[in-house]
Amino acid sequence: MSEISDRLLRWGPRVLGVLVSIFLALFALDAFRPSQSVLEALPDFSIHLIPAVAVMVLVIVSWRREWIGGLAFIGLAIVYALSVGSRHVDWVLLISGPLLTVGALFFWSWYRRRAVRAL
């Protein structure tokens, strides 16, 4: 592989993982309602941020151990898809799709790094 594709494969899952975390954090903004003050909405906002923070922590843990990111992100995608089920297929695609992609990229990055070390 070329140096550019090696860099993309190394940084791709990490950057996409951060972007998925930011994307999930956007859903926490629905905790703010016009009828509430910011202080009243802050507890709900904090609770809604838990998935985004969990994904960010997972990216940090997976930074050097890509196989952990591969397992965890694919596991999160499956758990979310099973919990939502067929009621909201669009939700499953919107949330599980990026999680599955990031997990697959972490696995690919891990596999590639192992193959390079073996040479």
N, C-alpha and C positions, 0 to 999 in steps of 0.2 A: 504494500500500500504506500501511497505517497505521503509525504509529511503533512500535507493539508488534510487529507482524509483521516490520518491518525489524530490530528488535533481536533477535527470535527467529532470523531468518534469518542475522544476523551472528554471534550467539553460539552458535547451535545446533551447527554443525559443530565448533567449537572445544571446547565442553563435551563433546560426544559423543566426540570424538577422545581427550580426556583420560580419559573413562570407559572407552573401549575399551582404552586403555593399562593402566589399573588392572585391568580384567577379565583381560587377558592376563598381567599380573603375578601374578594369583592362581594361575595354573597353575604358577608357579615354586615354589609351596609344596610341591609333591609331591617336591621334592628332599630334604626332611627326612624321615628315617625314624627309627623308635624305636631301631633298632639302631646308629645313628650319633650322634656328638656334633655339636653345632652347627658346630664348627670343621671337622669332616670333611665336612659337607654344604655348607659355604659355597661351594666351587668349583662344585659342581653347581647350586646356587641362582643363582650369578652367571651361569652359562651360560644357564639357563632364563629369566633376566630380559632377555636380549638383544632378543627381539621386542618386549617392552613398552617398553624404552628406545628402540628404533628408531621405534616408533609415536609416542612422546612427542616425539622429535626432529623427526619429520615434522610433528606438530601445530605445533611452534614455527616451523619453516620456513614452514609454510602460513599462519601467522597473518596476514601482510599480503599474501601472494600466494596467493589461494585456488585459482587454477588449478593450482598445483603440488600442493596437497592433493587436488584432484579427480583429477588424473592418477595420483598416487602411491597414494592409497587404493584407487581402482578397480583399479589395476595389482596391488596387493598382494592384493586379493580374488580376482582372476583367477588369479594365480600360486598362491595357496594352494589354490583350488578345483581347478586342474589338477594340482597336486602330490599332493593327497589322492585325487582322482578319485572314482570311484563306490563305493569301498570303504567310506567313512564319510560318507554324505550328511548325517547329523546334525552331524558336525564341520564340514562345509562351511557348512551353514546357520548354525551357532553362531559361527564365526569370520569367514567371508567376508560373511555378511549384514550385520553391523554395519560392517565395513570398506567395503562397497559403499554403504551408507546414508550414512556420513560423507563418502565421496568425492562422491556425488551432491549432498549438501548444500553441500559446498565449491564445486562447480561452479555450483550455483544461486545461492549467495551472490556468487560472482564475476560471473556474468551479470547479476544484479540491480544490483550496484554499477556495472558498466559501463553499464547502461541508464540509471541515474540520472545518471551523469556526462555522458552524451550529451545529456541534456536541458538 
